Amino acid sequence: MRQFSLRTFTFCVFAVGGLASAARAQEGLCSPEPRPAVRPSADLYCLYLEPAPGLAGVRGVVELGQAPSPFGIAVSREGAQVYQARAILSSLPAPASLGPYGAYVAWLTTPTLYPMVKLAEVANGTTPLGRIAFNKFVVLITAEASADVEERRGRLVLRGQSPSSRMQPPDVMQLALGVAVMPADSHARHAAAGNDPSGWPMPPMPPNLTMLPAEMALRPSLSPYLPTPDPRTTIPEARPRRLVRLGDGDTLDLHAGFVRRTLGNRSFVMYGFNDQYPGPLVSVPQHATIVVNFTNGIDRPSTIHWHGVRLDNRFDGVPHVTQELVQPGGRFRYVVHFRDAGIYWYHPHHREDVQQDLGLYGDLMVRSPRPDYFSPAHREEILMLDDLLIGDDGLIPYGAEGATHALMGRFGNVYLVNGEPSYDLTVKRGEVVRFFFTNVSSTRTFNLSLDGLPLKVVASDVGNFEREAWAESAVIAPAERYALHVRFDRPGDVPLVNHVQAIDHLFGRFFTVVDTLGVIHVTAAAAEPAVSAAFDSLRTDTAVVADIARFRRHFDRPPDKELVLTVEGDRLPFLSKQLMMLDSAYFHPVEWAGTMPMMNWAATEREVAWALIDRATGTRNMGIDWRFAVGDVVKIRLFNERRTLHAMQHPIHLHGQRFLVVAQNGMRNEHLVWKDTVLIPAGGTVDILLELSNPGRWMLHCHIAEHIQAGMMMVFSVVP
């Protein structure tokens, strides 16, 4: 179920208290001294204040800092970006020198100047302003009779607009460019590639968006592809996944093959492991070793990657790095050792944009021997989140020779939970459910909530958090996993929703998108036994604290390596480049929805090159040669370059190791948990501390499937 709302703003303002230490950790985000090359983008995270007439010497800036969050990206339940703001002011005269005033006050409002929200009393120097979650906003500094005023009445001293306010409706030139349909450019690209574009059906258009005629003429420079089984074979109907419990030394036969999926009243040929969609849910004890006999029964070469598992390098499943491709009809024997407890998953590592999207994925639940590993819950629900792009005539084809959707990744328009378009669960009143979420979508970052119920965040990729935390929504990037505890206190229906703020790039506005992924039905009968006392308290996992304590001395040291994330689009059609240059005035930290459908679809890996660049050497992608030894602890700064044709978030995944996120946009991360995937927002920096514990040649790459196809990957070596 999908609901769109054309609200002009979404906002929240949180209390100021308790922010001083976090503010100190961000010294220099918007400072005027020369900036190092690898630092958060000032034009996305700094709001520069302009003085009112007659006050030319007054200076000020509002830093839009990183708000602490167990998910890295802080977002409100409504999907608005949450910033932790502070004002840095200088040369303010005494308020009384401007008139009958006794204090300066900071205010927050929208471009329409309504509502007007008081932030804090300010003065020369640095003042925390609290957390801000407006889409577009204005900060005003006024002189007031006293700091106790509740309404703005005094003289305006400084004012400034948020970076997002640079998004504006098109001017005459932009409209003229978009109206001038340029089919010759699109057809020339197809002719040069030797492809016939006539087989491409049009992708669905999101509601409430306007596409320019020239955009509608774009087509991918590739041939369309959908699965093509032997017509003589019978395609089985996909079954729901089954739980497979394995012990140390056990064997699993895993067959990738064709399945038929029926969604609503339409049927599609897709892929599945063991005729299931998703693949089998494999449950194993920590420290177990299993054997997986893989058979490739699809029409393309494939492998299996064991995402997040610190296993023997030979079995990591990366073509041409740890093994060769398994051809159709071929076999491969994987030996998988589970060193760490947690929730992991498996998927192909070849043409993920096709094979993973068509259903080749499954979860791995690795159970700790500790009886108190999790705090109490009545039950567990293990959910895989996905989306599919379906048009009027069926699945929108993929690129045969390479990936389409190479700009933003392939956003689907039909949501799937465990392979089904609607999730349904019945629980008792007071029941505490432990949800495990795995995001297996190609590109979508989710912002999940449950009708305002508090979410207790207990674990992520490679085990438990040091300390549990409360959240109102859960931000889950592609390939990430999170475990949440939720208590259902009142009888009734509770929707599981993805609530985000999408961007209309043509008209420079935000709009609300709410998608319902499922419903939890809460009965009046009380759950037994009662576990409310445990749910209401936030637990510290002392074993995780002790494990991480060995690495704390490395947290504040300078980075050993710096990696820049960027894109090149010189081969894009003239129209796309011009429109994207106009659109580049502002990039939101996260692109939550596919609101550039035609340009994104028509941009293939032939026209777009995503890159990881080693800042020290200038080498990129597979040319980077990082070498480490087992036992090394390496600090890496990941910088998502803003000054590109299209900056967007990247979920960066490292194979075979684990890491801690120690800082984001220069602010110390207090929500510590071992990870294998981290989301880097546009224009932002993330510092990770990588523990090198596993020898071999390992990949580091963006987990947007189309970005890895467009080159965004590298290999690093770890010697024993």
C-alpha positions as CSV (number, residue, x, y, z in Angstrom):
1,M,0.0,0.0,0.0
2,R,1.5,3.4,-1.0
3,Q,0.5,6.9,0.2
4,F,1.9,10.1,-1.0
5,S,1.6,13.5,0.7
6,L,2.7,16.8,-0.7
7,R,3.6,18.3,2.6
8,T,5.8,21.3,2.2
9,F,7.8,20.6,5.4
10,T,8.5,18.0,8.0
11,F,10.2,19.2,11.2
12,C,11.2,18.3,14.7
13,V,13.2,20.3,17.2
14,F,14.7,18.4,20.1
15,A,16.1,19.5,23.5
16,V,19.4,21.3,23.6
17,G,20.7,19.7,26.8
18,G,23.5,17.1,26.8
19,L,25.1,18.2,23.5
20,A,28.2,20.0,24.6
21,S,30.5,17.0,24.6
22,A,29.3,15.9,21.2
23,A,29.8,19.5,19.9
24,R,33.3,19.6,21.1
25,A,34.0,16.4,19.1
26,Q,33.2,18.3,15.9
27,E,35.5,21.2,16.2
28,G,36.3,22.6,12.8
29,L,33.4,21.3,10.7
30,C,32.8,24.8,9.4
31,S,35.9,26.7,10.5
32,P,37.3,29.3,8.1
33,E,40.9,28.0,8.3
34,P,42.2,26.0,5.3
35,R,40.3,22.7,5.2
36,P,41.9,19.4,4.7
37,A,40.8,17.6,1.5
38,V,39.1,14.8,3.4
39,R,36.5,16.5,5.6
40,P,32.7,16.7,5.4
41,S,31.4,19.0,2.6
42,A,31.0,22.5,4.0
43,D,28.3,23.4,1.5
44,L,26.1,20.5,2.6
45,Y,26.7,20.7,6.4
46,C,27.4,24.4,7.0
47,L,24.6,27.1,7.0
48,Y,26.4,30.5,6.6
49,L,24.5,33.4,8.2
50,E,24.3,36.8,6.5
51,P,24.1,40.0,8.6
52,A,21.2,42.4,8.4
53,P,21.7,45.9,6.9
54,G,23.8,48.1,9.2
55,L,25.5,45.1,10.9
56,A,28.1,44.3,8.3
57,G,30.8,43.2,10.7
58,V,28.8,40.5,12.4
59,R,29.6,36.9,11.4
60,G,28.0,33.6,12.0
61,V,27.6,30.0,10.8
62,V,25.4,27.1,11.9
63,E,27.1,23.7,11.8
64,L,24.7,20.9,10.8
65,G,26.5,18.2,12.7
66,Q,26.0,14.5,12.9
67,A,23.3,13.6,15.3
68,P,24.1,10.4,17.3
69,S,22.2,7.3,16.1
70,P,22.8,3.6,16.3
71,F,22.2,3.5,12.6
72,G,24.8,6.1,11.7
73,I,22.3,8.2,9.8
74,A,19.9,10.1,12.1
75,V,16.4,10.3,10.6
76,S,13.1,11.2,12.2
77,R,10.2,8.7,12.1
78,E,8.8,10.9,9.2
79,G,12.0,10.5,7.3
80,A,13.5,14.0,7.7
81,Q,17.2,14.2,8.1
82,V,18.1,15.0,11.8
83,Y,21.1,17.4,12.4
84,Q,22.7,18.3,15.6
85,A,23.2,22.0,15.2
86,R,25.4,24.6,16.9
87,A,25.8,28.3,16.2
88,I,29.3,29.9,16.0
89,L,29.0,33.7,16.2
90,S,31.5,36.5,16.3
91,S,31.4,40.3,16.5
92,L,28.0,40.6,18.0
93,P,27.7,43.9,19.7
94,A,26.0,44.2,23.1
95,P,22.3,43.7,22.6
96,A,21.5,47.0,24.3
97,S,23.5,48.9,21.7
98,L,20.9,48.0,19.1
99,G,17.9,49.2,21.1
100,P,15.8,48.0,24.1
101,Y,17.3,44.5,23.9
102,G,18.9,42.2,26.5
103,A,19.7,39.0,24.6
104,Y,20.2,37.3,21.3
105,V,17.9,34.4,20.4
106,A,18.1,31.8,17.6
107,W,15.0,30.8,15.8
108,L,14.1,28.0,13.3
109,T,11.5,28.3,10.6
110,T,10.6,27.2,7.1
111,P,11.0,29.3,3.9
112,T,7.4,30.4,4.4
113,L,8.4,31.7,7.9
114,Y,5.8,29.4,9.6
115,P,6.1,27.9,12.1
116,M,8.6,29.9,14.0
117,V,10.4,27.8,16.7
118,K,12.7,29.1,19.4
119,L,16.0,27.3,19.5
120,A,18.2,28.9,22.2
121,E,19.8,32.1,23.6
122,V,23.0,32.7,21.7
123,A,26.1,34.9,22.1
124,N,29.6,35.3,20.6
125,G,31.3,31.9,20.6
126,T,29.7,28.5,20.2
127,T,26.2,27.6,21.3
128,P,24.5,24.2,20.9
129,L,21.1,24.6,19.2
130,G,19.8,21.1,19.6
131,R,18.6,18.7,17.0
132,I,16.8,20.0,13.9
133,A,14.8,17.9,11.4
134,F,13.4,20.3,8.8
135,N,13.5,19.5,5.1
136,K,14.2,23.1,4.1
137,F,14.7,25.7,6.8
138,V,15.8,29.2,7.8
139,V,17.8,30.2,10.9
140,L,17.3,33.7,12.2
141,I,19.3,35.4,15.0
142,T,17.4,38.3,16.5
143,A,17.9,40.8,19.4
144,E,15.1,40.4,21.9
145,A,14.0,42.1,25.2
146,S,15.1,39.0,27.1
147,A,16.1,35.4,26.6
148,D,12.7,34.3,28.0
149,V,10.6,35.5,25.0
150,E,8.5,32.8,23.3
151,E,7.7,34.8,20.1
152,R,10.1,36.6,17.8
153,R,9.5,40.4,18.1
154,G,13.0,42.0,18.1
155,R,15.4,43.2,15.4
156,L,16.8,40.8,12.9
157,V,20.6,40.5,13.2
158,L,21.6,37.4,11.1
159,R,19.8,35.0,8.8
160,G,20.6,32.1,6.6
161,Q,18.9,29.3,4.6
162,S,19.7,25.6,4.8
163,P,21.8,24.1,2.0
164,S,18.6,22.2,0.9
165,S,17.0,25.5,0.1
166,R,19.2,25.7,-3.0
167,M,16.8,23.3,-4.6
168,Q,14.5,25.5,-6.7
169,P,12.0,25.0,-9.5
170,P,13.4,25.1,-13.0
171,D,14.2,28.3,-14.8
172,V,13.3,29.0,-18.4
173,M,16.6,27.6,-19.8
174,Q,16.1,24.3,-17.9
175,L,12.6,23.9,-19.1
176,A,13.6,24.7,-22.7
177,L,16.3,22.1,-22.5
178,G,13.9,19.5,-21.2
179,V,11.2,20.2,-23.7
180,A,13.6,19.9,-26.6
181,V,13.2,16.2,-27.2
182,M,16.5,14.8,-28.5
183,P,15.8,11.3,-29.9
184,A,18.8,11.4,-32.2
185,D,21.2,11.4,-29.2
186,S,19.5,8.3,-27.7
187,H,19.3,6.4,-31.0
188,A,23.0,7.3,-31.8
189,R,24.0,5.7,-28.6
190,H,22.2,2.5,-29.4
191,A,23.6,2.4,-32.9
192,A,27.1,2.8,-31.6
193,A,26.5,-0.1,-29.2
194,G,25.0,-2.3,-31.9
195,N,21.8,-2.8,-29.9
196,D,18.1,-2.6,-30.8
197,P,16.3,-0.5,-28.1
198,S,12.8,-1.6,-29.4
199,G,12.6,-4.4,-26.8
200,W,12.6,-2.1,-23.8
201,P,9.3,-1.6,-22.1
202,M,8.9,1.7,-20.3
203,P,9.6,1.6,-16.5
204,P,6.7,2.8,-14.2
205,M,6.7,6.4,-13.3
206,P,6.3,7.4,-9.6
207,P,3.1,9.2,-8.8
208,N,3.1,13.0,-8.4
209,L,6.2,13.5,-10.5
210,T,6.6,15.3,-13.8
211,M,9.1,14.1,-16.4
212,L,10.3,16.4,-19.1
213,P,9.7,15.1,-22.7
214,A,13.4,14.9,-23.4
215,E,13.8,12.6,-20.4
216,M,11.0,10.3,-21.7
217,A,13.0,9.7,-24.9
218,L,16.0,8.2,-23.1
219,R,16.7,4.5,-23.4
220,P,19.5,2.2,-22.1
221,S,22.3,1.5,-24.6
222,L,22.0,-2.3,-23.8
223,S,19.9,-5.2,-24.9
224,P,17.1,-6.1,-22.5
225,Y,17.3,-9.4,-20.5
226,L,15.0,-11.6,-18.6
227,P,15.5,-15.2,-17.5
228,T,15.3,-17.7,-20.4
229,P,14.8,-21.3,-19.2
230,D,14.8,-24.2,-21.6
231,P,11.2,-24.3,-22.9
232,R,11.2,-28.1,-22.5
233,T,11.6,-27.8,-18.7
234,T,8.8,-27.4,-16.2
235,I,9.4,-24.3,-14.0
236,P,8.4,-25.0,-10.3
237,E,6.3,-22.6,-8.4
238,A,8.5,-20.9,-5.7
239,R,7.9,-22.1,-2.2
240,P,8.3,-20.1,1.0
241,R,11.7,-20.5,2.5
242,R,12.3,-23.3,5.0
243,L,14.3,-23.4,8.1
244,V,17.4,-25.7,7.9
245,R,19.2,-26.4,11.2
246,L,22.7,-27.6,10.7
247,G,25.4,-28.6,13.2
248,D,29.2,-28.8,13.0
249,G,30.2,-31.0,10.1
250,D,26.8,-31.1,8.4
251,T,26.3,-30.7,4.6
252,L,23.7,-28.5,2.7
253,D,23.0,-29.0,-1.0
254,L,22.1,-25.6,-2.5
255,H,20.7,-25.4,-6.1
256,A,20.2,-22.1,-7.9
257,G,17.4,-22.6,-10.4
258,F,14.4,-21.1,-12.2
259,V,11.2,-20.6,-10.2
260,R,7.8,-19.2,-11.1
261,R,6.7,-16.3,-8.8
262,T,3.0,-15.3,-8.6
263,L,2.5,-11.8,-7.2
264,G,-1.1,-10.7,-7.2
265,N,-2.6,-11.9,-10.5
266,R,0.7,-11.9,-12.4
267,S,3.3,-14.6,-12.9
268,F,7.0,-14.2,-13.5
269,V,10.0,-16.5,-14.2
270,M,12.7,-15.7,-11.6
271,Y,15.4,-17.4,-9.7
272,G,15.5,-19.3,-6.4
273,F,17.7,-21.4,-4.2
274,N,16.2,-24.9,-3.7
275,D,13.0,-23.7,-5.3
276,Q,12.5,-21.3,-2.4
277,Y,12.1,-17.6,-2.3
278,P,14.0,-16.4,-0.3
279,G,16.5,-19.3,-0.1
280,P,16.6,-21.6,2.9
281,L,17.1,-19.9,6.3
282,V,20.2,-21.7,7.6
283,S,20.6,-21.8,11.4
284,V,24.0,-23.0,12.8
285,P,25.8,-22.7,16.1
286,Q,28.7,-20.3,16.5
287,H,32.0,-22.0,15.7
288,A,30.4,-24.6,13.5
289,T,31.8,-25.5,10.0
290,I,29.5,-26.7,7.3
291,V,29.9,-27.9,3.7
292,V,27.7,-26.4,1.0
293,N,27.5,-28.2,-2.3
294,F,26.4,-25.5,-4.8
295,T,24.9,-26.4,-8.2
296,N,24.3,-23.7,-10.8
297,G,21.0,-24.4,-12.6
298,I,20.4,-20.9,-14.0
299,D,21.3,-19.6,-17.4
300,R,24.2,-17.4,-16.2
301,P,27.5,-18.0,-14.5
302,S,27.3,-17.5,-10.7
303,T,29.0,-17.9,-7.3
304,I,27.9,-17.7,-3.7
305,H,29.2,-15.1,-1.3
306,W,28.8,-15.5,2.4
307,H,28.2,-12.0,3.4
308,G,29.8,-10.9,6.7
309,V,31.2,-14.3,7.5
310,R,34.9,-14.4,8.4
311,L,35.6,-17.7,6.6
312,D,38.5,-19.2,4.7
313,N,39.3,-16.9,1.8
314,R,39.1,-19.7,-0.8
315,F,35.3,-19.9,-0.2
316,D,34.4,-16.2,-0.2
317,G,32.7,-16.5,-3.6
318,V,34.4,-13.6,-5.5
319,P,34.9,-14.4,-9.2
320,H,38.5,-14.2,-10.4
321,V,39.7,-13.3,-6.9
322,T,38.9,-16.3,-4.7
323,Q,37.5,-18.7,-7.4
324,E,36.4,-18.9,-11.0
325,L,32.8,-18.5,-12.1
326,V,30.6,-21.5,-11.8
327,Q,29.2,-22.0,-15.3
328,P,25.5,-23.1,-15.9
329,G,25.4,-26.8,-15.0
330,G,28.6,-26.5,-12.9
331,R,29.2,-27.2,-9.2
332,F,31.4,-25.8,-6.4
333,R,32.0,-27.0,-2.9
334,Y,32.1,-24.3,-0.2
335,V,33.4,-24.9,3.4
336,V,31.9,-22.3,5.6
337,H,33.2,-21.7,9.2
338,F,31.1,-19.4,11.4
339,R,33.4,-17.6,13.7
340,D,31.0,-15.0,15.0
341,A,27.4,-15.1,16.3
342,G,24.9,-12.8,14.5
343,I,22.7,-12.6,11.4
344,Y,24.4,-13.0,8.0
345,W,23.3,-13.8,4.5
346,Y,24.3,-15.4,1.2
347,H,23.9,-14.2,-2.4
348,P,25.7,-14.4,-5.8
349,H,28.8,-12.2,-6.3
350,H,28.4,-12.0,-10.1
351,R,25.8,-9.7,-11.8
352,E,24.1,-9.1,-8.5
353,D,22.0,-6.5,-10.2
354,V,20.3,-9.5,-12.0
355,Q,20.7,-12.6,-9.9
356,Q,20.2,-11.2,-6.4
357,D,17.3,-9.0,-7.6
358,L,15.6,-12.0,-9.1
359,G,15.7,-13.9,-5.8
360,L,19.0,-15.6,-5.1
361,Y,19.5,-14.7,-1.5
362,G,19.0,-16.2,2.0
363,D,19.7,-15.6,5.6
364,L,22.2,-17.2,7.9
365,M,21.4,-17.2,11.7
366,V,24.5,-18.0,13.8
367,R,23.5,-18.8,17.4
368,S,25.8,-17.9,20.3
369,P,26.3,-20.5,23.0
370,R,25.6,-17.8,25.6
371,P,22.1,-18.3,27.0
372,D,22.0,-14.5,27.8
373,Y,23.3,-13.4,24.4
374,F,20.0,-11.4,23.9
375,S,17.7,-9.9,26.5
376,P,14.4,-11.8,26.8
377,A,11.8,-11.8,24.0
378,H,8.7,-14.0,23.4
379,R,9.6,-14.8,19.8
380,E,11.8,-14.0,16.8
381,E,10.9,-12.9,13.3
382,I,13.7,-13.0,10.7
383,L,12.8,-10.7,7.8
384,M,14.5,-10.0,4.4
385,L,13.5,-6.7,2.9
386,D,13.5,-6.3,-0.9
387,D,11.8,-4.5,-3.8
388,L,11.0,-5.3,-7.4
389,L,10.6,-3.1,-10.4
390,I,7.4,-4.2,-12.2
391,G,5.8,-2.5,-15.1
392,D,2.4,-2.9,-16.9
393,D,3.7,-6.0,-18.8
394,G,5.8,-7.6,-16.1
395,L,9.3,-7.3,-14.7
396,I,11.3,-4.4,-16.2
397,P,14.2,-6.2,-18.0
398,Y,17.8,-6.0,-16.9
399,G,20.7,-5.1,-19.1
400,A,22.0,-8.2,-20.9
401,E,25.6,-6.9,-21.4
402,G,25.8,-4.8,-18.2
403,A,23.8,-3.0,-15.6
404,T,21.1,-0.4,-16.2
405,H,20.3,2.1,-13.5
406,A,24.0,2.9,-13.0
407,L,23.4,6.3,-11.5
408,M,21.2,5.6,-8.4
409,G,20.7,1.9,-8.5
410,R,17.5,0.0,-9.4
411,F,14.7,1.1,-7.1
412,G,11.7,-1.2,-7.2
413,N,8.0,-0.2,-6.9
414,V,6.8,-3.4,-5.2
415,Y,8.0,-4.1,-1.7
416,L,8.7,-7.7,-0.6
417,V,9.1,-9.1,2.9
418,N,10.5,-12.6,2.9
419,G,9.6,-12.7,-0.8
420,E,5.9,-11.6,-0.3
421,P,4.3,-8.3,-1.1
422,S,2.5,-8.2,2.3
423,Y,3.8,-9.3,5.7
424,D,1.3,-10.5,8.3
425,L,1.9,-11.4,11.9
426,T,-0.3,-12.0,14.9
427,V,1.0,-11.4,18.5
428,K,-0.5,-11.1,22.0
429,R,-0.8,-7.9,24.0
430,G,2.5,-7.2,25.7
431,E,4.4,-9.5,23.5
432,V,8.1,-8.6,22.9
433,V,9.2,-9.6,19.4
434,R,12.9,-9.7,18.3
435,F,13.0,-8.7,14.7
436,F,16.0,-9.4,12.5
437,F,16.0,-7.2,9.4
438,T,18.3,-7.9,6.4
439,N,18.1,-5.4,3.5
440,V,18.7,-7.3,0.3
441,S,17.5,-4.6,-2.1
442,S,19.7,-3.4,-4.9
443,T,19.8,0.3,-3.7
444,R,17.0,1.3,-1.4
445,T,17.8,2.5,2.1
446,F,14.8,1.8,4.4
447,N,13.4,4.0,7.3
448,L,11.2,1.6,9.2
449,S,8.8,2.3,12.0
450,L,5.9,0.6,13.8
451,D,3.2,3.2,14.4
452,G,5.3,5.1,16.9
453,L,6.3,2.1,19.1
454,P,9.7,2.4,20.7
455,L,12.4,0.3,18.9
456,K,15.1,-1.1,21.1
457,V,18.2,-1.6,19.0
458,V,20.2,-4.6,20.2
459,A,22.5,-5.9,17.4
460,S,23.8,-5.3,13.9
461,D,26.0,-7.0,11.3
462,V,28.5,-8.9,13.4
463,G,26.8,-9.2,16.8
464,N,25.5,-7.2,19.7
465,F,25.9,-3.5,20.4
466,E,28.0,-2.6,23.5
467,R,24.9,-0.9,24.8
468,E,21.3,-1.2,23.6
469,A,19.6,2.0,22.5
470,W,16.1,3.4,21.8
471,A,15.0,4.6,18.4
472,E,11.8,5.8,16.8
473,S,12.7,4.4,13.3
474,A,15.3,2.1,11.9
475,V,17.5,3.2,9.0
476,I,18.8,0.1,7.2
477,A,21.0,0.4,4.1
478,P,21.5,-2.3,1.4
479,A,23.3,-5.4,2.9
480,E,23.0,-4.1,6.5
481,R,21.4,-6.2,9.3
482,Y,19.8,-5.0,12.5
483,A,18.1,-6.7,15.4
484,L,15.3,-4.8,17.2
485,H,13.1,-5.6,20.1
486,V,9.5,-4.2,19.9
487,R,6.8,-4.5,22.6
488,F,3.2,-4.5,21.4
489,D,1.2,-3.0,24.3
490,R,-2.2,-2.3,22.9
491,P,-4.7,-4.5,20.9
492,G,-5.2,-3.6,17.3
493,D,-3.3,-3.4,14.1
494,V,0.2,-2.0,13.9
495,P,1.5,-1.2,10.4
496,L,5.2,-1.8,9.5
497,V,5.9,1.3,7.3
498,N,8.8,2.7,5.3
499,H,8.4,6.5,5.8
500,V,10.8,8.8,3.8
501,Q,11.2,12.2,2.3
502,A,11.7,11.9,-1.4
503,I,12.9,14.7,-3.7
504,D,11.2,16.0,-6.8
505,H,14.4,17.0,-8.7
506,L,12.5,19.0,-11.4
507,F,10.7,21.3,-9.0
508,G,13.2,21.3,-6.1
509,R,10.8,20.1,-3.4
510,F,10.5,17.3,-0.8
511,F,7.5,15.2,-0.6
512,T,6.4,12.4,1.8
513,V,6.3,8.8,0.7
514,V,4.8,6.2,3.0
515,D,4.8,2.5,2.1
516,T,3.1,-0.2,4.2
517,L,5.2,-3.4,4.2
518,G,3.0,-5.4,6.5
519,V,0.7,-5.4,9.5
520,I,1.1,-6.9,13.0
521,H,-2.2,-7.9,14.6
522,V,-2.2,-7.5,18.4
523,T,-4.8,-9.6,20.2
524,A,-6.3,-8.8,23.6
525,A,-4.9,-11.9,25.3
526,A,-1.9,-11.2,27.4
527,A,1.5,-12.6,26.6
528,E,3.2,-14.9,29.1
529,P,5.7,-14.7,30.7
530,A,5.9,-11.0,31.3
531,V,9.2,-9.6,30.2
532,S,8.4,-5.9,30.4
533,A,11.0,-5.1,33.1
534,A,13.8,-6.5,30.8
535,F,12.4,-4.6,27.8
536,D,12.2,-1.3,29.6
537,S,15.9,-1.3,30.5
538,L,18.8,-0.9,28.2
539,R,21.4,-3.6,28.6
540,T,25.2,-3.4,28.4
541,D,26.8,-6.4,26.9
542,T,30.0,-6.7,29.0
543,A,31.6,-9.3,26.6
544,V,31.3,-6.9,23.7
545,V,32.6,-4.0,25.9
546,A,35.6,-6.1,26.8
547,D,36.2,-7.1,23.2
548,I,36.1,-3.5,21.9
549,A,38.2,-2.2,24.8
550,R,41.3,-3.7,23.2
551,F,40.9,-1.2,20.3
552,R,40.0,2.0,22.1
553,R,43.5,3.4,22.1
554,H,43.3,3.5,18.3
555,F,40.1,5.5,18.0
556,D,41.5,9.0,17.9
557,R,44.7,8.5,15.9
558,P,44.9,9.9,12.4
559,P,43.7,7.8,9.5
560,D,46.2,5.3,8.0
561,K,44.3,5.3,4.7
562,E,41.9,7.7,3.0
563,L,39.4,6.5,0.4
564,V,37.4,8.9,-1.8
565,L,34.1,7.8,-3.3
566,T,33.2,9.6,-6.5
567,V,31.6,9.2,-10.0
568,E,32.4,10.0,-13.6
569,G,29.7,10.5,-16.2
570,D,31.4,11.9,-19.2
571,R,29.8,9.4,-21.5
572,L,26.3,10.2,-20.4
573,P,24.0,11.7,-23.1
574,F,24.1,15.5,-23.4
575,L,20.6,15.9,-21.9
576,S,21.4,13.9,-18.8
577,K,24.6,15.7,-18.1
578,Q,23.0,19.2,-18.5
579,L,20.0,18.4,-16.2
580,M,22.3,16.8,-13.6
581,M,24.6,19.7,-13.6
582,L,21.6,21.9,-12.9
583,D,20.5,19.5,-10.2
584,S,23.9,19.4,-8.5
585,A,23.3,22.6,-6.5
586,Y,22.4,20.4,-3.5
587,F,22.7,16.7,-2.7
588,H,20.7,15.3,0.2
589,P,22.6,13.0,2.5
590,V,20.4,10.0,1.4
591,E,18.4,9.5,-1.8
592,W,15.4,7.7,-0.3
593,A,13.5,7.0,-3.5
594,G,13.9,6.6,-7.2
595,T,12.7,10.0,-8.4
596,M,14.9,10.3,-11.5
597,P,13.5,7.2,-13.1
598,M,14.2,7.8,-16.8
599,M,17.8,9.2,-16.5
600,N,18.7,6.6,-14.0
601,W,17.3,3.7,-16.1
602,A,19.0,4.9,-19.3
603,A,22.4,5.4,-17.5
604,T,24.2,2.1,-17.9
605,E,27.6,0.9,-16.7
606,R,28.9,2.0,-20.2
607,E,28.2,5.6,-19.5
608,V,28.7,5.8,-15.7
609,A,31.9,4.9,-13.8
610,W,31.8,4.8,-10.0
611,A,35.2,5.0,-8.3
612,L,37.1,4.3,-5.1
613,I,40.2,6.5,-5.1
614,D,43.2,6.0,-2.8
615,R,43.9,9.6,-1.9
616,A,47.6,9.0,-1.2
617,T,48.4,7.4,-4.6
618,G,45.5,8.5,-6.9
619,T,45.0,4.9,-7.9
620,R,41.4,3.7,-8.2
621,N,39.3,0.6,-7.9
622,M,41.1,-2.6,-8.9
623,G,44.3,-0.6,-9.3
624,I,44.5,0.1,-5.6
625,D,47.1,-2.1,-3.8
626,W,46.6,-2.1,-0.1
627,R,48.6,-4.7,1.8
628,F,48.2,-5.6,5.5
629,A,49.2,-8.4,7.9
630,V,47.0,-10.4,10.3
631,G,47.0,-8.5,13.6
632,D,47.1,-5.1,12.0
633,V,44.6,-2.5,13.1
634,V,44.0,0.1,10.4
635,K,42.0,3.3,10.5
636,I,40.4,4.2,7.2
637,R,38.6,7.4,6.4
638,L,35.9,7.1,3.8
639,F,35.0,10.3,2.1
640,N,31.9,10.6,-0.1
641,E,32.9,13.3,-2.6
642,R,30.2,16.0,-3.0
643,R,31.7,17.8,-6.0
644,T,30.6,15.3,-8.6
645,L,27.9,15.0,-11.2
646,H,25.7,13.0,-8.8
647,A,26.7,12.5,-5.2
648,M,24.7,10.0,-3.3
649,Q,25.0,7.6,-0.3
650,H,27.1,4.4,-0.6
651,P,26.8,1.3,1.6
652,I,30.5,0.2,1.7
653,H,31.1,-3.5,2.5
654,L,34.4,-5.2,3.4
655,H,34.8,-8.9,3.0
656,G,36.3,-11.3,5.4
657,Q,37.0,-8.9,8.3
658,R,35.1,-6.8,10.8
659,F,35.3,-3.1,11.7
660,L,34.1,-0.5,14.1
661,V,32.6,2.8,13.0
662,V,34.5,5.2,15.3
663,A,33.5,8.6,13.9
664,Q,31.0,10.1,11.5
665,N,31.4,13.6,10.0
666,G,34.1,14.1,12.6
667,M,31.9,13.2,15.6
668,R,32.8,10.3,17.9
669,N,30.4,7.4,17.5
670,E,29.1,6.2,20.9
671,H,26.9,3.4,19.5
672,L,29.6,0.8,19.0
673,V,29.0,-2.6,17.3
674,W,31.1,-4.7,15.0
675,K,30.1,-4.1,11.4
676,D,30.9,-5.3,7.8
677,T,28.8,-2.7,6.0
678,V,28.4,1.0,6.6
679,L,26.4,3.8,4.9
680,I,28.4,6.8,3.8
681,P,26.1,9.8,3.2
682,A,26.6,12.3,0.4
683,G,29.4,14.7,1.2
684,G,30.1,13.0,4.5
685,T,33.0,11.1,6.1
686,V,33.1,7.9,8.1
687,D,36.1,6.7,10.0
688,I,36.3,2.9,10.5
689,L,38.8,0.9,12.6
690,L,39.5,-2.3,10.7
691,E,40.7,-5.4,12.5
692,L,42.8,-7.5,10.1
693,S,42.2,-11.0,11.4
694,N,41.7,-13.2,8.3
695,P,44.4,-13.8,5.6
696,G,43.7,-13.7,1.9
697,R,42.6,-11.3,-0.9
698,W,39.4,-9.6,0.1
699,M,37.0,-7.2,-1.6
700,L,35.9,-3.7,-0.5
701,H,33.0,-2.3,-2.6
702,C,29.8,-0.4,-2.7
703,H,26.8,-2.7,-2.1
704,I,24.5,-0.9,-4.5
705,A,24.4,-3.7,-7.1
706,E,24.6,-1.4,-10.1
707,H,27.5,0.6,-8.6
708,I,29.7,-2.5,-8.2
709,Q,28.9,-3.3,-11.9
710,A,30.0,0.2,-12.7
711,G,33.4,-0.4,-11.2
712,M,33.2,0.6,-7.5
713,M,35.3,-2.2,-6.0
714,M,38.8,-2.9,-5.0
715,V,40.9,-5.8,-3.5
716,F,43.1,-5.6,-0.4
717,S,45.6,-8.3,0.7
718,V,46.1,-9.7,4.2
719,V,49.2,-11.9,4.7
720,P,49.4,-14.4,7.7
